[in-house]
Amino acid sequence: MVFLTILIAKLISKLLRFMNKGATSFPGKVALYMKYDILNTLSKGVDIICVTGTNGKTTTCAMLEYALRTAGKTCFVNKSGANMISGVASAFIENSSLFGRCKKEYAILECDENSFPEISRYLDSKVVAITNIFRDQLDRYGETDSALLSIENAIKNMPFATLVLNADCPMTYSLSENSSNDILTFGINENLNLATADSIAFCPICKSELIYKSRVYARLGNYFCPRCAYKRVYPDVFIEDISFSSEGGYEFFITSNGKKELSSLSLGGIYNIYNYCCAKAVLSALNINENGALSAFSGAFGRLEKFKNNSNEVLLMLVKNPVGYANCINYVSKMKKDINIVFALNDNDADGRDISWIWDVSFSKLNFSKVFAYGRRAFDMALRLKYDGFSDVQTIDGENNSQLINLIKNSGEDFVVFANYTAMMNLRKHFIKSFGGKEFWE
């Protein structure tokens, strides 16, 4: 049954690739329908790293893939958008023989928070990393307590995994309270105090409002509870003395395994320093030295991804919740002012139908002259921008890709595109056709 299931799934995958489709989920759906516990077989003999949380999953997984391959290890990662159980099954099938033997040493799995409990029932993970827990799509995930409970239930199925927890996130670190797993923490020892949404935090133990000695952004920082004494621990892997580099990234000191060293990251955005720190902590848990390889990491698709059009450039940024949006805005606000901004907003199932979260984002830092709203909810986006002082927003209603592509091609100016998930996936496909690049499954 295993042989037949894998054979059919592989044939479906080849057919979809021939049709220029991603084949990231459907082969897994078929395999799970034929044999619901197929992952029990496929996951044997491979070291599994699960990465979950609200923000940073895809980039952290991409960093781990880059570091492991640089260190000479064989590995695979399920591609973004395929972070539910069907996507995980598809990734294993693609990297296994017809008899169900995995061909790689490591599996790096991005796991949707809601799907993680189901995924965890069939995997014996070596490391589980939780990046952070923020408010996300409320109609899909509910409040943060729901995401926390979902991850906690998944961890119970993985009693031998090392947990890599963000010490700066009070919700994330609380997972250590009732866990017998080995714990490794990471964090940033800086008082950056970047203004973002979701900054009021309550103790996950007694629900009192937390007090912060220092803050990085949103709920992340050095917190303590005045009522029950719950507090941030000093992280095992931490970053400090952060400074901007001339190339647009950062330089900083990182301490891991008791060793402090100067390092750098070519990506902008403080959130990417957290992703870097999380990846370093995972590698530390695996006793793998990446020898500085992560400093050369250039990004995951759709996350600070650049496309070239003759003399001008398009920067594509995925934004899907208030905290992520605020961090991207902080990054772009420091750029030169002669660029055009596109705000792309959809409300498809994968995005969540509720777009009220855009009212929790402050756009006023983006003092740029040419602003465009695009997507299924372009007029809602334009209205939101009007309340933050953008009086002349040009609207591209619906997913009129040709109009936007022609605008970019004919302008001769640089563009920054903020896009939520399905808008990013749709635009990226057309950017590749027009400006070049690889599909995300390649």
Disulfide bonds with the S-S distance in Angstrom:
none
